[in-house]
Amino acid sequence: MPTASSTERVQTNGHPNLPKPAGKPEVIEDRLFINGEFVPSKSGKKFNVINPTTEKLSASVYEADAEDVDIAVQAAKAAFPAWSELNALQRAHFLERWASALEKALPEISYLDAISMGKPAYPDQLAMMIPMIVRYLASKALDVLGESSLNTANFVNLSLRQPYGVCGAITPWNAPSMFLAYKVSAALITGNTIVLKSSEKAPLSPLVAARCAKEAGIPPGVVNIISGFGKPCGEAIARHMDIRKISFTGSAATGRAIQKASAESNLKSVSLELGGKSPLIIFEDADLSKAIPAAAMSIVMNTGQVCNASSRVYVYASIAEEFLEGLKATMALMGKSGDPLAEGTFRGPQADKLQFDRVMAYLDLAKQSGVNIALGGEREGSTGYFIAPTILSNVPEDSRLTKEEIFGPVLIVNTFEEEGDVLEKANASEYGLYASVFTKDISRALRVAKRLEAGSVAVNSTSPTMALDMPFGGWKGSGEGREFSSFALDDWTELKSVYLAI
């Protein structure tokens, strides 16, 4: 269990006499993890984490500012020489031990995500990926390779891949420890040290991941995890002159701000995984018994708070009525909400009031615009930030509802009749993170996959389909750089050419 940072015990469910739910810690860690130790912020300031199910206090957490960022960076800088000089398999061994510690802590991680951002805890499919991600990247230790060349007379030439040094990372709230796992693991296996800021909406489980890093024996300063807001904490990371690379997952607006701050400081390398408005195309020969539940799952999972959720569906006109009726029934059944701490709950609330108000504003826009609401469109209940799974149909292509990322359980269903026309509509977006197509025609599937402007394309499946050995990232306004696979290693290393005269 985490050590207490004070004598106060936080009662996360508001009922101290009830049996402790599975995974509930005796004390919720509230401090920053810097140089291998949990410490309060220098300012002593805290911020509150509100349970989106009960709208009550879950915890108060120390808030990092620019001074805390600098202390963490200096710790990472001091740890870098020894860490980067380790044998790659030694670094992999530390990650394997971290994965084992994380695996044991999964019930606690799931519990804390449930009370901070409302993600269902039992089962928590996203949390289950955490140790898998760490172990996969540990297995890539010996894949950080350069090349050699004998093409220049009297020279043997080499290219080397070397770590940047101190790296920064800023993670989102919708799967806080999963994003932390793959950024930290990729940074560490390539020899970097890291300072990571978690989201202020979900800072609790990342501190468990920090504790697990300490339990695994990862040397002090190699991993530093701090809690704070975009300003001043995130901005201090983006502008810090000793951070040479930063990886960010989150909104496009924040991604642009990070690029600007990096350019105005030391031109640090920037990797971005940003938003999406992912299209799903369903042709007339699609197997609707698979397409309907796949479409529903993609938008209902994690309450629609998924960057690659298939939020725009284009269905062939002749099967549109059958598809829509099946989708309404499936989403209504699959999207039943409940207490995220109750076993079997698939859909919880929106992460916080700000996100709830944002989604409700889009639903108000739909009503004001006269858009057909085929399902949902309303708040659920009077306590908690619950929104009913919603289907909007026949939405104009120039509507904000079609263009902007809503990040909630809101699905747009429009029709088409021509392949060229639907591809034009699918690609008419500033985003290009994910796209999907359902058809039994393999030639059409490959033709469409080639033309879709997205970093990932699923055929006869849809998001969240992905694989650890395949690169994940976006085109256009959905970002740059890749997570997972050997391509991720490239994003965490510098490339150097060495010319050896014979």
C-alpha positions in Angstrom: 0.0 0.0 0.0 1.2 3.6 -0.6 2.8 5.3 2.3 0.7 8.1 3.9 1.7 11.7 3.1 -0.3 12.8 6.1 -2.3 11.3 8.9 -5.6 12.0 7.0 -7.3 9.0 5.4 -9.4 9.8 2.4 -12.8 8.1 2.3 -13.3 7.8 -1.4 -16.8 6.5 -1.3 -18.2 8.7 1.5 -19.2 5.7 3.6 -16.3 4.8 5.9 -18.2 1.9 7.6 -18.9 0.0 4.4 -16.6 -2.8 3.3 -13.6 -1.7 1.3 -14.1 -2.3 -2.4 -11.5 -4.4 -4.2 -8.5 -2.3 -5.0 -9.3 0.5 -2.6 -6.0 1.7 -0.9 -5.8 2.4 2.8 -4.4 5.8 1.9 -4.4 7.6 -1.5 -0.9 9.0 -2.4 -1.1 12.7 -3.0 2.6 13.8 -3.4 4.9 14.2 -6.4 7.4 11.5 -7.3 10.8 13.1 -7.8 14.2 11.5 -7.7 12.8 8.2 -6.4 10.9 9.7 -3.5 7.4 11.0 -2.8 7.6 14.7 -1.9 5.1 17.6 -1.5 5.2 20.4 -4.0 7.5 23.3 -3.1 4.5 25.7 -2.9 2.5 23.3 -0.8 -0.5 24.0 -3.0 -3.1 21.2 -3.6 -6.0 20.8 -6.0 -9.1 18.7 -5.6 -10.1 15.6 -7.6 -13.8 15.2 -7.8 -15.6 11.8 -8.3 -17.7 12.3 -11.4 -20.2 9.6 -10.3 -21.0 11.2 -6.9 -19.7 14.7 -7.5 -18.0 14.5 -4.1 -14.3 14.8 -3.2 -12.1 11.9 -4.0 -8.7 13.3 -3.0 -6.6 16.5 -2.8 -3.3 16.2 -4.6 -0.1 18.4 -4.5 0.2 20.7 -7.5 3.6 20.9 -9.2 4.7 24.3 -10.6 7.8 25.4 -12.6 10.1 25.0 -9.6 9.0 21.4 -9.1 9.5 20.7 -12.8 13.1 22.1 -12.6 13.9 19.9 -9.6 12.6 16.8 -11.4 14.5 17.7 -14.6 17.8 18.1 -12.6 17.2 14.7 -11.0 16.6 13.1 -14.4 19.7 14.9 -15.8 21.8 13.5 -13.0 20.5 10.0 -13.5 20.9 9.9 -17.3 24.6 9.1 -17.7 24.4 5.9 -15.6 21.0 4.8 -17.0 22.0 5.3 -20.6 25.3 3.4 -20.2 23.5 0.3 -18.9 23.4 -2.8 -21.0 20.1 -2.7 -22.9 19.0 -6.0 -21.3 19.6 -4.5 -17.9 17.2 -1.8 -18.7 14.7 -4.4 -20.0 15.1 -6.3 -16.7 14.0 -3.2 -14.7 11.0 -2.8 -17.0 10.1 -6.4 -16.5 10.1 -5.9 -12.8 8.0 -2.7 -13.2 5.5 -4.7 -15.3 5.2 -7.3 -12.5 4.6 -4.6 -9.9 2.1 -2.9 -12.1 0.2 -6.2 -12.6 -0.2 -6.7 -8.9 -1.4 -3.1 -8.5 -4.1 -3.3 -11.3 -7.1 -3.4 -9.0 -5.8 -0.3 -7.2 -5.1 1.5 -10.4 -8.6 0.7 -11.7 -10.2 1.8 -8.5 -8.4 5.1 -8.5 -9.3 5.8 -12.2 -13.0 5.0 -11.3 -13.1 7.6 -8.5 -11.1 10.3 -10.5 -12.5 10.1 -14.0 -15.2 7.5 -13.9 -13.7 4.6 -15.9 -15.4 1.3 -15.0 -13.1 -0.7 -12.8 -14.3 -4.3 -13.1 -13.3 -5.4 -15.7 -11.0 -2.6 -16.7 -9.8 -3.6 -20.2 -7.5 -0.6 -20.6 -5.7 -1.3 -17.3 -5.1 -4.9 -18.3 -3.0 -3.6 -21.2 -0.6 -1.8 -18.9 1.8 -4.6 -18.0 1.5 -6.0 -21.5 2.7 -2.7 -23.0 5.7 -2.5 -20.6 6.7 -6.1 -21.3 6.4 -5.6 -25.0 8.7 -2.5 -25.0 11.1 -4.3 -22.7 11.3 -7.0 -25.4 12.5 -4.3 -27.9 15.7 -3.6 -26.0 18.0 -5.1 -28.6 16.1 -3.5 -31.6 17.6 0.0 -31.1 19.9 -0.3 -34.1 21.7 1.8 -36.6 23.1 0.8 -40.1 26.5 0.4 -41.7 27.7 1.3 -45.2 30.7 0.5 -47.4 29.5 2.6 -50.3 32.2 5.3 -49.8 35.7 4.3 -50.9 38.2 4.0 -48.1 35.5 4.5 -45.4 33.4 2.3 -43.2 30.4 4.4 -42.2 27.9 3.9 -39.4 24.7 5.3 -38.2 23.9 5.2 -34.4 20.7 5.6 -32.5 21.3 7.3 -29.2 19.0 8.6 -26.4 18.0 12.2 -26.3 18.8 12.5 -22.5 16.1 14.1 -20.4 12.6 13.7 -22.0 9.3 15.1 -21.0 5.8 13.6 -21.4 2.3 14.9 -20.8 -0.5 12.3 -20.6 -4.3 12.6 -20.9 -7.0 11.6 -18.4 -9.0 9.1 -20.4 -6.6 6.1 -19.8 -4.0 7.7 -17.5 -1.8 4.8 -16.5 -1.9 3.1 -19.9 -0.6 6.2 -21.7 2.0 6.6 -18.9 3.1 3.0 -19.4 3.9 3.3 -23.1 5.6 6.7 -23.0 7.7 5.9 -20.0 8.6 2.4 -21.2 9.6 3.6 -24.7 11.7 6.4 -23.2 13.5 4.2 -20.7 14.2 1.2 -23.0 16.0 3.6 -25.4 18.2 4.9 -22.6 16.4 8.2 -21.8 15.2 9.5 -18.4 11.9 11.2 -18.1 9.7 13.8 -16.3 6.0 13.0 -16.8 3.1 15.2 -16.0 -0.2 13.4 -15.5 -3.6 15.0 -16.2 -5.1 17.1 -13.4 -8.4 15.2 -14.0 -6.9 11.8 -13.2 -3.6 12.1 -11.2 -4.2 9.2 -8.7 -3.3 6.1 -10.6 -0.1 7.5 -12.1 1.2 7.9 -8.6 0.6 4.2 -8.1 2.7 3.6 -11.2 5.4 5.7 -9.7 5.3 3.6 -6.5 5.6 0.5 -8.6 8.7 1.9 -10.4 10.3 2.4 -7.0 9.3 -1.2 -6.0 10.9 -2.4 -9.2 14.2 -0.8 -8.2 14.4 1.7 -11.1 17.1 4.0 -10.0 16.2 7.4 -8.5 15.8 10.2 -11.1 15.2 7.9 -14.0 11.4 8.2 -13.7 9.7 11.3 -12.3 5.9 11.7 -12.2 4.3 14.9 -11.1 0.7 16.2 -10.9 -0.3 19.6 -12.2 -2.1 21.8 -14.7 -1.2 22.8 -18.2 -0.1 26.1 -16.8 2.4 26.4 -15.2 3.4 22.8 -15.0 2.9 21.5 -18.5 4.2 24.7 -20.0 7.4 24.5 -17.9 8.0 21.0 -19.3 7.5 22.2 -22.9 9.8 25.2 -22.4 12.5 23.6 -20.3 15.9 24.0 -21.9 17.3 20.7 -20.5 14.4 18.6 -21.9 15.4 17.6 -25.4 12.2 15.6 -26.4 8.6 15.8 -25.4 5.7 13.4 -26.1 2.1 14.6 -25.7 -1.3 12.9 -26.0 -4.3 15.2 -25.8 -6.2 17.9 -27.6 -5.1 19.5 -30.8 -5.2 23.0 -29.2 -2.8 21.9 -26.4 -0.6 20.1 -29.0 -0.2 23.4 -30.9 0.7 25.2 -27.7 3.4 22.6 -26.9 4.8 22.9 -30.4 5.0 26.6 -30.0 6.6 26.5 -26.6 9.1 24.0 -27.8 10.0 26.1 -30.8 10.4 29.2 -28.7 12.7 27.5 -26.2 15.2 24.9 -27.5 13.5 23.4 -30.5 13.0 20.1 -28.7 11.7 17.2 -30.7 7.9 16.9 -30.3 5.7 13.8 -30.7 2.0 14.4 -30.7 -1.0 12.1 -30.6 -4.0 14.3 -30.8 -7.7 14.2 -31.5 -9.8 12.3 -34.0 -13.1 12.4 -35.8 -12.8 8.9 -37.1 -15.0 7.7 -40.0 -16.6 4.2 -40.3 -17.8 3.3 -43.8 -20.3 0.5 -44.1 -20.9 -0.8 -47.6 -24.0 -2.6 -48.9 -22.4 -6.1 -48.6 -21.2 -5.5 -45.0 -22.0 -8.2 -42.4 -24.3 -6.2 -40.1 -24.1 -8.7 -37.4 -20.5 -7.7 -36.9 -20.7 -4.1 -38.1 -23.4 -3.0 -35.7 -21.9 -4.1 -32.4 -18.5 -2.9 -33.6 -19.9 0.6 -34.3 -21.7 0.6 -30.9 -18.6 -0.6 -29.0 -16.4 2.0 -30.5 -18.4 5.0 -29.4 -19.7 3.6 -26.0 -16.4 2.3 -24.7 -14.9 4.6 -22.0 -18.1 6.7 -22.5 -16.9 7.9 -25.9 -13.8 9.4 -24.4 -11.4 7.7 -26.8 -9.3 9.6 -29.3 -9.8 7.1 -32.1 -13.5 6.4 -31.5 -15.5 5.9 -34.7 -17.7 8.9 -34.2 -18.8 9.3 -37.9 -20.6 6.4 -39.6 -21.4 6.5 -43.3 -23.8 3.6 -44.2 -24.9 2.7 -47.6 -28.4 4.1 -48.2 -30.2 0.9 -49.1 -29.2 -0.7 -45.7 -29.3 2.4 -43.6 -32.7 1.8 -42.0 -31.8 -1.8 -41.0 -28.4 -0.6 -39.7 -29.9 2.3 -37.7 -32.6 0.2 -36.0 -30.0 -2.4 -35.0 -27.6 0.2 -33.8 -30.2 1.9 -31.6 -31.0 -1.4 -29.9 -27.4 -2.4 -29.5 -26.3 1.0 -28.2 -29.2 1.2 -25.7 -28.3 -2.2 -24.3 -24.5 -1.9 -24.4 -24.6 1.7 -23.2 -26.4 1.1 -19.9 -24.6 3.1 -17.3 -23.8 2.4 -13.7 -21.4 2.9 -10.8 -17.9 2.4 -12.2 -17.0 0.6 -9.0 -19.7 -2.0 -9.5 -18.6 -5.2 -11.2 -19.9 -5.5 -14.8 -20.5 -1.8 -15.3 -19.5 -1.0 -18.9 -20.2 2.7 -19.1 -19.6 5.3 -16.4 -20.0 9.1 -16.4 -18.1 11.8 -18.4 -14.7 12.5 -16.7 -15.7 15.8 -15.0 -18.1 18.7 -15.2 -16.1 20.5 -17.8 -16.3 17.5 -20.1 -20.0 16.9 -19.3 -20.8 20.5 -20.1 -18.9 20.3 -23.4 -20.8 17.3 -24.6 -24.1 18.7 -23.5 -23.4 21.9 -25.4 -23.0 19.8 -28.6 -26.4 18.1 -27.9 -28.0 21.5 -27.4 -26.5 22.5 -30.7 -28.0 19.5 -32.3 -31.5 20.4 -31.0 -31.2 24.0 -32.0 -30.1 23.0 -35.5 -33.0 20.6 -36.0 -30.8 17.6 -36.3 -32.6 14.2 -36.0 -31.8 12.6 -32.6 -32.4 8.9 -33.2 -31.4 7.9 -29.7 -30.5 9.6 -26.4 -29.6 13.3 -26.5 -30.1 13.9 -22.8 -28.5 13.8 -19.4 -29.0 10.7 -17.4 -30.1 11.2 -13.8 -29.5 14.2 -11.6 -26.3 13.2 -9.8 -23.1 12.4 -11.6 -22.0 13.4 -15.1 -23.9 10.8 -17.1 -25.0 11.3 -20.6 -27.2 8.9 -22.5 -25.6 7.2 -25.6 -26.7 9.3 -28.5 -27.2 8.8 -32.2 -27.6 11.9 -34.5 -28.6 11.1 -38.1 -28.5 13.0 -41.4 -26.2 15.7 -40.0 -24.9 18.3 -42.5 -21.3 17.7 -43.4 -20.5 21.3 -42.6 -22.0 21.2 -39.1 -19.7 21.5 -36.1 -21.2 18.2 -35.0 -19.6 16.5 -38.0 -16.4 18.5 -37.9 -15.4 18.7 -34.3 -14.3 16.1 -31.8 -17.1 15.8 -29.2 -15.4 13.2 -27.0 -18.5 11.7 -25.6 -21.0 8.9 -26.4 -22.4 10.7 -29.5 -22.4 9.0 -32.9 -23.3 10.6 -36.2 -24.9 8.3 -38.8 -25.1 9.6 -42.4 -25.8 7.8 -45.7 -24.0 7.5 -49.0 -24.4 5.7 -52.4 -21.1 6.3 -54.2 -17.6 5.1 -53.1 -15.9 8.3 -54.3 -18.4 10.5 -52.6 -18.1 8.7 -49.2 -14.3 8.8 -49.4 -14.4 12.5 -50.0 -16.7 13.0 -47.0 -14.6 10.7 -44.8 -11.4 12.6 -45.6 -13.0 16.0 -45.3 -11.6 16.4 -41.8 -8.7 18.1 -40.1 -8.1 14.9 -38.3 -6.6 11.6 -39.6 -6.2 9.3 -36.6 -8.3 6.2 -37.5 -10.7 5.0 -40.1 -12.7 1.8 -40.6 -14.5 0.0 -43.4 -16.9 -3.0 -43.5 -17.2 -4.9 -46.8 -16.8 -8.5 -48.1 -15.1 -7.2 -51.2 -11.3 -7.5 -50.5 -10.3 -5.4 -53.5 -12.7 -2.6 -52.4 -11.4 -2.9 -48.8 -7.8 -2.5 -49.9 -8.7 0.3 -52.4 -10.6 2.2 -49.7 -7.9 1.6 -47.0 -5.3 3.1 -49.4 -7.4 6.2 -50.0 -8.5 6.9 -46.4 -6.4 9.7 -44.9 -5.7 8.1 -41.5 -2.7 6.7 -39.6 -4.7 3.4 -38.9 -7.4 1.7 -41.0 -9.4 -1.2 -39.8 -11.1 -3.6 -42.2 -14.2 -5.4 -40.9 -13.5 -4.1 -37.5 -13.1 -0.7 -35.9 -11.5 1.1 -33.1 -10.2 0.3 -30.5 -8.6 -2.4 -32.7 -4.8 -2.1 -32.6 -1.7 -4.2 -32.0 1.4 -3.5 -30.0 3.7 -4.5 -32.9 2.1 -2.0 -35.3 2.7 1.8 -35.2 -0.1 3.9 -33.9 -0.4 7.7 -34.6 -2.2 10.2 -36.8 -2.1 12.0 -40.1 -2.9 15.7 -40.6 -4.2 17.4 -37.4 -4.1 14.2 -35.4 -0.4 14.5 -34.7 3.0 13.3 -35.6 5.2 10.5 -34.5 4.2 7.0 -33.5 3.5 4.9 -30.4 4.2 1.1 -30.3 6.2 -1.1 -32.6 9.8 -0.5 -33.5 8.8 2.9 -35.0 8.3 4.1 -31.5 12.0 3.5 -30.7 12.9 5.9 -33.5 10.8 8.6 -31.9 12.8 8.3 -28.7 16.3 8.3 -30.2 18.6 10.7 -32.0 20.3 9.6 -35.2 24.0 10.1 -35.6 26.3 9.3 -38.6 29.9 8.3 -38.0 32.5 8.3 -40.9 35.5 6.0 -40.3 38.4 6.5 -42.6 40.3 3.3 -43.3 
